Amino acid sequence: MRPMHKKGVFEQLASLGVGVASLVILLAVAFLVMSQTGAQAAVLEGSGNNLTACTSQACNSTRVLITATGTIPGWVPLIILVAIGGLILGLVAVFGGKR
């Protein structure tokens, strides 16, 4: 296995940024779609635009899905911290090994 050079560690940081930005955009679009789906199900049932007053299976499924996926954004900072910690360890290995 070849040792990683300084440039390789910084390239990983750039790819981490692109990955995190993609994840945030994907989550935003998913939550927007779920919100619009729930609102449309509520309108079709006749409860206006109020998802909480709706009692149909479509509304219940949408509420459960929104609640279940609502925990995902809480994990994003932990994932970012772990990835940055790994990159810092890589920097220490690259710079600290040359004495």
LUMZATOR-536438 format. One record per atom (N, C-alpha, C): residue in three letters; atom name; x, y, z. Coordinates in steps of 0.001 Angstrom, whole numbers, plus 524288, in hexadecimal, padded with zeros to 5 digits. Atoms other than C-alpha are relative to their C-alpha. Layout:
// LUMZATOR-536438
<pt baro="ALA" lumpa="CA" c1="X" c2="Y" c3="Z"/>
...
END
This chain:
// LUMZATOR-536438
<pt baro="MET" lumpa="N" c1="80349" c2="7FB65" c3="80000"/>
<pt baro="MET" lumpa="CA" c1="80000" c2="80000" c3="80000"/>
<pt baro="MET" lumpa="C" c1="80375" c2="804D9" c3="80000"/>
<pt baro="ARG" lumpa="N" c1="7FCEA" c2="7FB3C" c3="8006E"/>
<pt baro="ARG" lumpa="CA" c1="80570" c2="80D42" c3="7FC11"/>
<pt baro="ARG" lumpa="C" c1="7FE5B" c2="803D6" c3="80437"/>
<pt baro="PRO" lumpa="N" c1="8017E" c2="7FBFB" c3="7FC35"/>
<pt baro="PRO" lumpa="CA" c1="8060C" c2="8180A" c3="80635"/>
<pt baro="PRO" lumpa="C" c1="7FD2F" c2="8047E" c3="7FD4E"/>
<pt baro="MET" lumpa="N" c1="80303" c2="7FBA5" c3="8022B"/>
<pt baro="MET" lumpa="CA" c1="7FC90" c2="8233B" c3="80423"/>
<pt baro="MET" lumpa="C" c1="80336" c2="80505" c3="8006E"/>
<pt baro="HIS" lumpa="N" c1="7FD44" c2="7FB07" c3="7FFFD"/>
<pt baro="HIS" lumpa="CA" c1="80273" c2="83037" c3="8006E"/>
<pt baro="HIS" lumpa="C" c1="7FC6F" c2="80448" c3="80216"/>
<pt baro="LYS" lumpa="N" c1="802F7" c2="7FB8F" c3="7FDE2"/>
<pt baro="LYS" lumpa="CA" c1="7FE26" c2="83D75" c3="8059B"/>
<pt baro="LYS" lumpa="C" c1="7FB74" c2="8016D" c3="7FC79"/>
<pt baro="LYS" lumpa="N" c1="8040C" c2="7FE79" c3="803BB"/>
<pt baro="LYS" lumpa="CA" c1="7F674" c2="84065" c3="7F95B"/>
<pt baro="LYS" lumpa="C" c1="7FB62" c2="7FC2C" c3="80038"/>
<pt baro="GLY" lumpa="N" c1="80425" c2="803E9" c3="7FFC0"/>
<pt baro="GLY" lumpa="CA" c1="7EEAF" c2="833B7" c3="7FAA3"/>
<pt baro="GLY" lumpa="C" c1="7FC4E" c2="800DC" c3="8048F"/>
<pt baro="VAL" lumpa="N" c1="8034B" c2="7FF01" c3="7FB74"/>
<pt baro="VAL" lumpa="CA" c1="7E9BA" c2="83758" c3="80825"/>
<pt baro="VAL" lumpa="C" c1="7FC4A" c2="80487" c3="7FEE3"/>
<pt baro="PHE" lumpa="N" c1="8034A" c2="7FB82" c3="80129"/>
<pt baro="PHE" lumpa="CA" c1="7E4A8" c2="84473" c3="80361"/>
<pt baro="PHE" lumpa="C" c1="7FC0B" c2="7FEC6" c3="7FBB9"/>
<pt baro="GLU" lumpa="N" c1="803BD" c2="801A4" c3="803FA"/>
<pt baro="GLU" lumpa="CA" c1="7DE59" c2="83E20" c3="7F781"/>
<pt baro="GLU" lumpa="C" c1="7FB7D" c2="7FD01" c3="8027A"/>
<pt baro="GLN" lumpa="N" c1="8042C" c2="802C1" c3="7FD3A"/>
<pt baro="GLN" lumpa="CA" c1="7D6BB" c2="83564" c3="800CD"/>
<pt baro="GLN" lumpa="C" c1="7FC5B" c2="803DF" c3="802AA"/>
<pt baro="LEU" lumpa="N" c1="8033B" c2="7FC06" c3="7FD81"/>
<pt baro="LEU" lumpa="CA" c1="7D1EE" c2="84178" c3="807E9"/>
<pt baro="LEU" lumpa="C" c1="7FC3B" c2="8026D" c3="7FC0E"/>
<pt baro="ALA" lumpa="N" c1="80366" c2="7FDD4" c3="80414"/>
<pt baro="ALA" lumpa="CA" c1="7CC91" c2="846F7" c3="7FB23"/>
<pt baro="ALA" lumpa="C" c1="7FBB1" c2="7FC2A" c3="7FE98"/>
<pt baro="SER" lumpa="N" c1="80408" c2="803DD" c3="8014F"/>
<pt baro="SER" lumpa="CA" c1="7C586" c2="83A49" c3="7F806"/>
<pt baro="SER" lumpa="C" c1="7FC20" c2="7FF63" c3="8047F"/>
<pt baro="LEU" lumpa="N" c1="80390" c2="8001F" c3="7FB86"/>
<pt baro="LEU" lumpa="CA" c1="7BFCE" c2="83A4F" c3="805C8"/>
<pt baro="LEU" lumpa="C" c1="7FC1E" c2="80480" c3="7FFA3"/>
<pt baro="GLY" lumpa="N" c1="80374" c2="7FB7C" c3="8008D"/>
<pt baro="GLY" lumpa="CA" c1="7BA59" c2="847ED" c3="80367"/>
<pt baro="GLY" lumpa="C" c1="7FBE3" c2="7FF2F" c3="7FBCC"/>
<pt baro="VAL" lumpa="N" c1="803B3" c2="80114" c3="8043B"/>
<pt baro="VAL" lumpa="CA" c1="7B413" c2="843C6" c3="7F6A0"/>
<pt baro="VAL" lumpa="C" c1="7FBF8" c2="7FBF6" c3="801C6"/>
<pt baro="GLY" lumpa="N" c1="80397" c2="80402" c3="7FE13"/>
<pt baro="GLY" lumpa="CA" c1="7AE32" c2="837D3" c3="7FD20"/>
<pt baro="GLY" lumpa="C" c1="7FC0C" c2="80222" c3="803DE"/>
<pt baro="VAL" lumpa="N" c1="80381" c2="7FDB2" c3="7FC20"/>
<pt baro="VAL" lumpa="CA" c1="7A889" c2="83F8A" c3="80872"/>
<pt baro="VAL" lumpa="C" c1="7FC20" c2="803AF" c3="7FD62"/>
<pt baro="ALA" lumpa="N" c1="80389" c2="7FC78" c3="802CE"/>
<pt baro="ALA" lumpa="CA" c1="7A2EC" c2="849E0" c3="7FF53"/>
<pt baro="ALA" lumpa="C" c1="7FBE3" c2="7FCE3" c3="7FCFB"/>
<pt baro="SER" lumpa="N" c1="803B7" c2="80358" c3="802CD"/>
<pt baro="SER" lumpa="CA" c1="79CAC" c2="83F28" c3="7F719"/>
<pt baro="SER" lumpa="C" c1="7FC01" c2="7FDA1" c3="803B1"/>
<pt baro="LEU" lumpa="N" c1="8038D" c2="8023F" c3="7FC21"/>
<pt baro="LEU" lumpa="CA" c1="796E2" c2="838E2" c3="8033F"/>
<pt baro="LEU" lumpa="C" c1="7FC07" c2="803FF" c3="801DA"/>
<pt baro="VAL" lumpa="N" c1="8038B" c2="7FBE1" c3="7FE35"/>
<pt baro="VAL" lumpa="CA" c1="7910F" c2="845BD" c3="807D9"/>
<pt baro="VAL" lumpa="C" c1="7FBF5" c2="80143" c3="7FBC8"/>
<pt baro="ILE" lumpa="N" c1="803A8" c2="7FEEA" c3="80445"/>
<pt baro="ILE" lumpa="CA" c1="78B09" c2="84873" c3="7FA7E"/>
<pt baro="ILE" lumpa="C" c1="7FC1E" c2="7FB8D" c3="7FF60"/>
<pt baro="LEU" lumpa="N" c1="8036C" c2="80483" c3="8007E"/>
<pt baro="LEU" lumpa="CA" c1="78590" c2="83AA9" c3="7F9B0"/>
<pt baro="LEU" lumpa="C" c1="7FBF0" c2="7FFDE" c3="8045C"/>
<pt baro="LEU" lumpa="N" c1="803B0" c2="7FFEC" c3="7FB9E"/>
<pt baro="LEU" lumpa="CA" c1="77F77" c2="83BA9" c3="8073D"/>
<pt baro="LEU" lumpa="C" c1="7FC00" c2="80463" c3="7FF66"/>
<pt baro="ALA" lumpa="N" c1="803A7" c2="7FBA1" c3="800B7"/>
<pt baro="ALA" lumpa="CA" c1="77989" c2="848EB" c3="8042F"/>
<pt baro="ALA" lumpa="C" c1="7FBDD" c2="7FEB1" c3="7FBEE"/>
<pt baro="VAL" lumpa="N" c1="803B7" c2="8017B" c3="80413"/>
<pt baro="VAL" lumpa="CA" c1="77341" c2="843D0" c3="7F7C4"/>
<pt baro="VAL" lumpa="C" c1="7FC4D" c2="7FBC3" c3="80200"/>
<pt baro="ALA" lumpa="N" c1="8034F" c2="80436" c3="7FDF0"/>
<pt baro="ALA" lumpa="CA" c1="76E54" c2="83788" c3="7FEA6"/>
<pt baro="ALA" lumpa="C" c1="7FBEF" c2="80216" c3="803C8"/>
<pt baro="PHE" lumpa="N" c1="803C2" c2="7FDD2" c3="7FC4B"/>
<pt baro="PHE" lumpa="CA" c1="7680D" c2="83F54" c3="809A9"/>
<pt baro="PHE" lumpa="C" c1="7FBF4" c2="80365" c3="7FD3A"/>
<pt baro="LEU" lumpa="N" c1="803B0" c2="7FCD4" c3="802FD"/>
<pt baro="LEU" lumpa="CA" c1="761E3" c2="848AC" c3="7FFE0"/>
<pt baro="LEU" lumpa="C" c1="7FBFB" c2="7FC8A" c3="7FD3C"/>
<pt baro="VAL" lumpa="N" c1="8038D" c2="80397" c3="802AF"/>
<pt baro="VAL" lumpa="CA" c1="75C1F" c2="83D62" c3="7F818"/>
<pt baro="VAL" lumpa="C" c1="7FC38" c2="7FD88" c3="803E5"/>
<pt baro="MET" lumpa="N" c1="80373" c2="80257" c3="7FC14"/>
<pt baro="MET" lumpa="CA" c1="756DB" c2="836E2" c3="8046B"/>
<pt baro="MET" lumpa="C" c1="7FC01" c2="803EC" c3="80208"/>
<pt baro="SER" lumpa="N" c1="80393" c2="7FBFF" c3="7FE28"/>
<pt baro="SER" lumpa="CA" c1="750E2" c2="84397" c3="8090D"/>
<pt baro="SER" lumpa="C" c1="7FBB2" c2="80108" c3="7FC09"/>
<pt baro="GLN" lumpa="N" c1="803D9" c2="7FF0F" c3="80419"/>
<pt baro="GLN" lumpa="CA" c1="74A38" c2="845F9" c3="7FC13"/>
<pt baro="GLN" lumpa="C" c1="7FC58" c2="7FB55" c3="7FF4D"/>
<pt baro="THR" lumpa="N" c1="8033F" c2="804B0" c3="8005B"/>
<pt baro="THR" lumpa="CA" c1="74560" c2="837E0" c3="7FB8D"/>
<pt baro="THR" lumpa="C" c1="7FBFD" c2="7FFDF" c3="80456"/>
<pt baro="GLY" lumpa="N" c1="803A6" c2="7FFDD" c3="7FB9C"/>
<pt baro="GLY" lumpa="CA" c1="73F57" c2="8392B" c3="8090F"/>
<pt baro="GLY" lumpa="C" c1="7FBDC" c2="8042C" c3="7FF52"/>
<pt baro="ALA" lumpa="N" c1="803C2" c2="7FBC8" c3="800D6"/>
<pt baro="ALA" lumpa="CA" c1="73907" c2="84613" c3="805A7"/>
<pt baro="ALA" lumpa="C" c1="7FC10" c2="7FE86" c3="7FBCB"/>
<pt baro="GLN" lumpa="N" c1="8038F" c2="801A8" c3="8042F"/>
<pt baro="GLN" lumpa="CA" c1="7335F" c2="8405E" c3="7F92A"/>
<pt baro="GLN" lumpa="C" c1="7FC3C" c2="7FBCE" c3="801F7"/>
<pt baro="ALA" lumpa="N" c1="80372" c2="80401" c3="7FDCF"/>
<pt baro="ALA" lumpa="CA" c1="72E06" c2="8348E" c3="80093"/>
<pt baro="ALA" lumpa="C" c1="7FBDE" c2="8027A" c3="8037A"/>
<pt baro="ALA" lumpa="N" c1="803C7" c2="7FD53" c3="7FCA3"/>
<pt baro="ALA" lumpa="CA" c1="7279D" c2="83DBA" c3="80A59"/>
<pt baro="ALA" lumpa="C" c1="7FBF2" c2="802E3" c3="7FCBF"/>
<pt baro="VAL" lumpa="N" c1="803AA" c2="7FD3C" c3="8036A"/>
<pt baro="VAL" lumpa="CA" c1="7218B" c2="845BA" c3="7FF60"/>
<pt baro="VAL" lumpa="C" c1="7FC35" c2="7FC1F" c3="7FD8D"/>
<pt baro="LEU" lumpa="N" c1="8035A" c2="803EC" c3="80274"/>
<pt baro="LEU" lumpa="CA" c1="71C5C" c2="83973" c3="7F8C7"/>
<pt baro="LEU" lumpa="C" c1="7FC05" c2="7FDCC" c3="803D9"/>
<pt baro="GLU" lumpa="N" c1="803A7" c2="801FF" c3="7FC18"/>
<pt baro="GLU" lumpa="CA" c1="7162D" c2="83500" c3="80584"/>
<pt baro="GLU" lumpa="C" c1="7FBE1" c2="8040C" c3="80164"/>
<pt baro="GLY" lumpa="N" c1="803BC" c2="7FBDB" c3="7FEDD"/>
<pt baro="GLY" lumpa="CA" c1="70F8C" c2="84216" c3="8074D"/>
<pt baro="GLY" lumpa="C" c1="80126" c2="802EB" c3="80500"/>
<pt baro="SER" lumpa="N" c1="7FEA4" c2="7FD21" c3="7FB3F"/>
<pt baro="SER" lumpa="CA" c1="716A9" c2="84703" c3="8136A"/>
<pt baro="SER" lumpa="C" c1="80353" c2="804C6" c3="7FED9"/>
<pt baro="GLY" lumpa="N" c1="7FCFF" c2="7FB53" c3="8015D"/>
<pt baro="GLY" lumpa="CA" c1="71C7D" c2="8527F" c3="80C3F"/>
<pt baro="GLY" lumpa="C" c1="805A8" c2="7FEAD" c3="7FF17"/>
<pt baro="ASN" lumpa="N" c1="7FA63" c2="800D1" c3="80083"/>
<pt baro="ASN" lumpa="CA" c1="72B3C" c2="8537C" c3="80CF3"/>
<pt baro="ASN" lumpa="C" c1="80253" c2="7FE31" c3="8052D"/>
<pt baro="ASN" lumpa="N" c1="7FE61" c2="80163" c3="7FAB8"/>
<pt baro="ASN" lumpa="CA" c1="72BE1" c2="84E79" c3="81AFB"/>
<pt baro="ASN" lumpa="C" c1="80120" c2="7FA2B" c3="8004B"/>
<pt baro="LEU" lumpa="N" c1="7FE77" c2="80584" c3="7FFD5"/>
<pt baro="LEU" lumpa="CA" c1="73379" c2="841B7" c3="81B9D"/>
<pt baro="LEU" lumpa="C" c1="7FEA5" c2="7FD83" c3="8053F"/>
<pt baro="THR" lumpa="N" c1="80113" c2="8024A" c3="7FAE1"/>
<pt baro="THR" lumpa="CA" c1="7310E" c2="83FF3" c3="82A36"/>
<pt baro="THR" lumpa="C" c1="7FA3D" c2="7FEBA" c3="800C7"/>
<pt baro="ALA" lumpa="N" c1="80593" c2="8011C" c3="7FF7E"/>
<pt baro="ALA" lumpa="CA" c1="72230" c2="8402F" c3="828B6"/>
<pt baro="ALA" lumpa="C" c1="7FE4A" c2="7FB90" c3="7FC6B"/>
<pt baro="CYS" lumpa="N" c1="8013B" c2="80405" c3="803DE"/>
<pt baro="CYS" lumpa="CA" c1="72279" c2="8362D" c3="81DD0"/>
<pt baro="CYS" lumpa="C" c1="80047" c2="7FA96" c3="8028C"/>
<pt baro="THR" lumpa="N" c1="80012" c2="8053A" c3="7FD94"/>
<pt baro="THR" lumpa="CA" c1="71F1E" c2="82808" c3="82173"/>
<pt baro="THR" lumpa="C" c1="80090" c2="7FB9B" c3="7FC0D"/>
<pt baro="SER" lumpa="N" c1="7FF96" c2="80423" c3="803F1"/>
<pt baro="SER" lumpa="CA" c1="720F7" c2="820A3" c3="8149C"/>
<pt baro="SER" lumpa="C" c1="8052A" c2="7FD14" c3="8008D"/>
<pt baro="GLN" lumpa="N" c1="7FB3C" c2="8032A" c3="7FFDF"/>
<pt baro="GLN" lumpa="CA" c1="72B33" c2="8160D" c3="812C1"/>
<pt baro="GLN" lumpa="C" c1="80492" c2="802F0" c3="7FD82"/>
<pt baro="ALA" lumpa="N" c1="7FBD1" c2="7FD05" c3="8028C"/>
<pt baro="ALA" lumpa="CA" c1="732E6" c2="81EEF" c3="8099A"/>
<pt baro="ALA" lumpa="C" c1="8024A" c2="80411" c3="803B3"/>
<pt baro="CYS" lumpa="N" c1="7FE19" c2="7FC0B" c3="7FC4B"/>
<pt baro="CYS" lumpa="CA" c1="733B3" c2="829A7" c3="813EC"/>
<pt baro="CYS" lumpa="C" c1="80305" c2="7FD77" c3="80479"/>
<pt baro="ASN" lumpa="N" c1="7FD51" c2="802B4" c3="7FBBA"/>
<pt baro="ASN" lumpa="CA" c1="73751" c2="82011" c3="81EB0"/>
<pt baro="ASN" lumpa="C" c1="8055B" c2="7FE11" c3="7FE43"/>
<pt baro="SER" lumpa="N" c1="7FAFA" c2="801E4" c3="80209"/>
<pt baro="SER" lumpa="CA" c1="741F6" c2="81A10" c3="8163A"/>
<pt baro="SER" lumpa="C" c1="803DE" c2="8047A" c3="7FF4F"/>
<pt baro="THR" lumpa="N" c1="7FC92" c2="7FB83" c3="800C4"/>
<pt baro="THR" lumpa="CA" c1="74760" c2="8276B" c3="812D0"/>
<pt baro="THR" lumpa="C" c1="801F7" c2="80218" c3="80530"/>
<pt baro="ARG" lumpa="N" c1="7FE55" c2="7FE23" c3="7FAD5"/>
<pt baro="ARG" lumpa="CA" c1="7479C" c2="82BAB" c3="82115"/>
<pt baro="ARG" lumpa="C" c1="80411" c2="7FC61" c3="80265"/>
<pt baro="VAL" lumpa="N" c1="7FC3B" c2="803C2" c3="7FDE2"/>
<pt baro="VAL" lumpa="CA" c1="74E98" c2="81F2B" c3="82519"/>
<pt baro="VAL" lumpa="C" c1="8053D" c2="80080" c3="7FD32"/>
<pt baro="LEU" lumpa="N" c1="7FB2E" c2="7FF79" c3="80303"/>
<pt baro="LEU" lumpa="CA" c1="75891" c2="820D1" c3="81A23"/>
<pt baro="LEU" lumpa="C" c1="802E5" c2="80508" c3="8015E"/>
<pt baro="ILE" lumpa="N" c1="7FD8A" c2="7FB09" c3="7FE91"/>
<pt baro="ILE" lumpa="CA" c1="75B10" c2="82F14" c3="81D84"/>
<pt baro="ILE" lumpa="C" c1="8026D" c2="7FF9F" c3="80575"/>
<pt baro="THR" lumpa="N" c1="7FDEF" c2="8009F" c3="7FAB2"/>
<pt baro="THR" lumpa="CA" c1="75CD2" c2="82B8F" c3="82BE8"/>
<pt baro="THR" lumpa="C" c1="804DC" c2="7FC88" c3="80001"/>
<pt baro="ALA" lumpa="N" c1="7FB8E" c2="8039F" c3="80017"/>
<pt baro="ALA" lumpa="CA" c1="765EE" c2="8202E" c3="828D7"/>
<pt baro="ALA" lumpa="C" c1="804D4" c2="80270" c3="7FD82"/>
<pt baro="THR" lumpa="N" c1="7FB7B" c2="7FDA0" c3="80293"/>
<pt baro="THR" lumpa="CA" c1="76E87" c2="827D3" c3="81F8A"/>
<pt baro="THR" lumpa="C" c1="801AE" c2="80512" c3="8029E"/>
<pt baro="GLY" lumpa="N" c1="7FE93" c2="7FB3F" c3="7FD37"/>
<pt baro="GLY" lumpa="CA" c1="76E95" c2="83390" c3="8288E"/>
<pt baro="GLY" lumpa="C" c1="804C1" c2="7FF51" c3="80383"/>
<pt baro="THR" lumpa="N" c1="7FB70" c2="800F7" c3="7FCB2"/>
<pt baro="THR" lumpa="CA" c1="77946" c2="82D0A" c3="83098"/>
<pt baro="THR" lumpa="C" c1="80519" c2="80000" c3="7FCE7"/>
<pt baro="ILE" lumpa="N" c1="7FB41" c2="80049" c3="80336"/>
<pt baro="ILE" lumpa="CA" c1="782DB" c2="82C5A" c3="82523"/>
<pt baro="ILE" lumpa="C" c1="80360" c2="804E4" c3="80070"/>
<pt baro="PRO" lumpa="N" c1="7FC99" c2="7FB61" c3="7FF9C"/>
<pt baro="PRO" lumpa="CA" c1="78764" c2="83A9F" c3="825AC"/>
<pt baro="PRO" lumpa="C" c1="802FF" c2="8005A" c3="80525"/>
<pt baro="GLY" lumpa="N" c1="7FD28" c2="7FFFD" c3="7FB0F"/>
<pt baro="GLY" lumpa="CA" c1="78B62" c2="83871" c3="833DB"/>
<pt baro="GLY" lumpa="C" c1="8051A" c2="7FCF9" c3="7FFBF"/>
<pt baro="TRP" lumpa="N" c1="7FB46" c2="80327" c3="80084"/>
<pt baro="TRP" lumpa="CA" c1="795A0" c2="82E98" c3="82F6C"/>
<pt baro="TRP" lumpa="C" c1="8041E" c2="80292" c3="7FC89"/>
<pt baro="VAL" lumpa="N" c1="7FC57" c2="7FD9C" c3="803B4"/>
<pt baro="VAL" lumpa="CA" c1="79BDC" c2="83749" c3="82510"/>
<pt baro="VAL" lumpa="C" c1="804AE" c2="8028C" c3="802BD"/>
<pt baro="PRO" lumpa="N" c1="7FB5A" c2="7FDBF" c3="7FD70"/>
<pt baro="PRO" lumpa="CA" c1="7A46F" c2="83F2E" c3="82E91"/>
<pt baro="PRO" lumpa="C" c1="803C0" c2="7FBE1" c3="80224"/>
<pt baro="LEU" lumpa="N" c1="7FC9C" c2="80422" c3="7FDFE"/>
<pt baro="LEU" lumpa="CA" c1="7A978" c2="8329A" c3="834BF"/>
<pt baro="LEU" lumpa="C" c1="8032B" c2="7FD85" c3="7FB97"/>
<pt baro="ILE" lumpa="N" c1="7FD3C" c2="8023C" c3="8047D"/>
<pt baro="ILE" lumpa="CA" c1="7ACF0" c2="82D02" c3="82772"/>
<pt baro="ILE" lumpa="C" c1="80446" c2="803B1" c3="7FE21"/>
<pt baro="ILE" lumpa="N" c1="7FC19" c2="7FC22" c3="801A8"/>
<pt baro="ILE" lumpa="CA" c1="7B3F1" c2="8399D" c3="823CD"/>
<pt baro="ILE" lumpa="C" c1="80494" c2="80022" c3="803D5"/>
<pt baro="LEU" lumpa="N" c1="7FBCC" c2="7FFEF" c3="7FC1E"/>
<pt baro="LEU" lumpa="CA" c1="7BB8B" c2="839B4" c3="8309A"/>
<pt baro="LEU" lumpa="C" c1="80382" c2="7FB37" c3="7FF93"/>
<pt baro="VAL" lumpa="N" c1="7FCDF" c2="804C1" c3="8008A"/>
<pt baro="VAL" lumpa="CA" c1="7BFE8" c2="82BA4" c3="82ECB"/>
<pt baro="VAL" lumpa="C" c1="8036D" c2="8004E" c3="7FB23"/>
<pt baro="ALA" lumpa="N" c1="7FCE8" c2="7FF8C" c3="804CE"/>
<pt baro="ALA" lumpa="CA" c1="7C44A" c2="82E4C" c3="820D0"/>
<pt baro="ALA" lumpa="C" c1="8046E" c2="803E9" c3="800A3"/>
<pt baro="ILE" lumpa="N" c1="7FBE4" c2="7FC14" c3="7FF23"/>
<pt baro="ILE" lumpa="CA" c1="7CBBF" c2="83A9A" c3="824BA"/>
<pt baro="ILE" lumpa="C" c1="8041D" c2="7FDE9" c3="803C9"/>
<pt baro="GLY" lumpa="N" c1="7FC3F" c2="8026C" c3="7FC63"/>
<pt baro="GLY" lumpa="CA" c1="7D1DF" c2="83330" c3="83012"/>
<pt baro="GLY" lumpa="C" c1="803A5" c2="7FC43" c3="7FD29"/>
<pt baro="GLY" lumpa="N" c1="7FCB7" c2="80383" c3="80319"/>
<pt baro="GLY" lumpa="CA" c1="7D6A9" c2="828EC" c3="8267B"/>
<pt baro="GLY" lumpa="C" c1="803E0" c2="802F4" c3="7FCA4"/>
<pt baro="LEU" lumpa="N" c1="7FC6A" c2="7FCD2" c3="8031F"/>
<pt baro="LEU" lumpa="CA" c1="7DC5E" c2="83373" c3="81DCF"/>
<pt baro="LEU" lumpa="C" c1="80447" c2="80270" c3="80354"/>
<pt baro="ILE" lumpa="N" c1="7FC09" c2="7FDD2" c3="7FC78"/>
<pt baro="ILE" lumpa="CA" c1="7E341" c2="839B4" c3="82965"/>
<pt baro="ILE" lumpa="C" c1="803FE" c2="7FBD4" c3="8017D"/>
<pt baro="LEU" lumpa="N" c1="7FC59" c2="80442" c3="7FEDF"/>
<pt baro="LEU" lumpa="CA" c1="7E902" c2="82C87" c3="82D04"/>
<pt baro="LEU" lumpa="C" c1="80384" c2="7FEF6" c3="7FB4A"/>
<pt baro="GLY" lumpa="N" c1="7FCC4" c2="8009A" c3="804AD"/>
<pt baro="GLY" lumpa="CA" c1="7ED9A" c2="82B58" c3="81EEA"/>
<pt baro="GLY" lumpa="C" c1="8041F" c2="8043D" c3="7FF95"/>
<pt baro="LEU" lumpa="N" c1="7FC2B" c2="7FBBE" c3="8000B"/>
<pt baro="LEU" lumpa="CA" c1="7F415" c2="838B2" c3="81FBF"/>
<pt baro="LEU" lumpa="C" c1="80449" c2="7FF20" c3="80406"/>
<pt baro="VAL" lumpa="N" c1="7FC1C" c2="80104" c3="7FBE8"/>
<pt baro="VAL" lumpa="CA" c1="7FAC3" c2="83506" c3="82C70"/>
<pt baro="VAL" lumpa="C" c1="803AB" c2="7FBAB" c3="7FE3B"/>
<pt baro="ALA" lumpa="N" c1="7FCB7" c2="80447" c3="801DF"/>
<pt baro="ALA" lumpa="CA" c1="7FF93" c2="8286A" c3="8263D"/>
<pt baro="ALA" lumpa="C" c1="803C2" c2="801DB" c3="7FBC9"/>
<pt baro="VAL" lumpa="N" c1="7FC9D" c2="7FE24" c3="8043E"/>
<pt baro="VAL" lumpa="CA" c1="804E5" c2="82FA8" c3="81A66"/>
<pt baro="VAL" lumpa="C" c1="8042E" c2="803AC" c3="80213"/>
<pt baro="PHE" lumpa="N" c1="7FC43" c2="7FC17" c3="7FE27"/>
<pt baro="PHE" lumpa="CA" c1="80B3D" c2="83B1A" c3="8217C"/>
<pt baro="PHE" lumpa="C" c1="8031E" c2="7FE16" c3="804C5"/>
<pt baro="GLY" lumpa="N" c1="7FD62" c2="801A7" c3="7FB33"/>
<pt baro="GLY" lumpa="CA" c1="80E9F" c2="8344C" c3="82E41"/>
<pt baro="GLY" lumpa="C" c1="80415" c2="7FBBE" c3="7FF31"/>
<pt baro="GLY" lumpa="N" c1="7FC5D" c2="8044E" c3="800E7"/>
<pt baro="GLY" lumpa="CA" c1="81608" c2="828EE" c3="82839"/>
<pt baro="GLY" lumpa="C" c1="8053B" c2="801A2" c3="7FDD1"/>
<pt baro="LYS" lumpa="N" c1="7FB16" c2="7FE36" c3="8027E"/>
<pt baro="LYS" lumpa="CA" c1="820F0" c2="8314E" c3="82274"/>
<pt baro="LYS" lumpa="C" c1="80337" c2="80316" c3="803E9"/>
<pt baro="ARG" lumpa="N" c1="7FC94" c2="7FD63" c3="7FC36"/>
<pt baro="ARG" lumpa="CA" c1="82A71" c2="83450" c3="82D4D"/>
<pt baro="ARG" lumpa="C" c1="80587" c2="7FEA9" c3="7FF02"/>
END
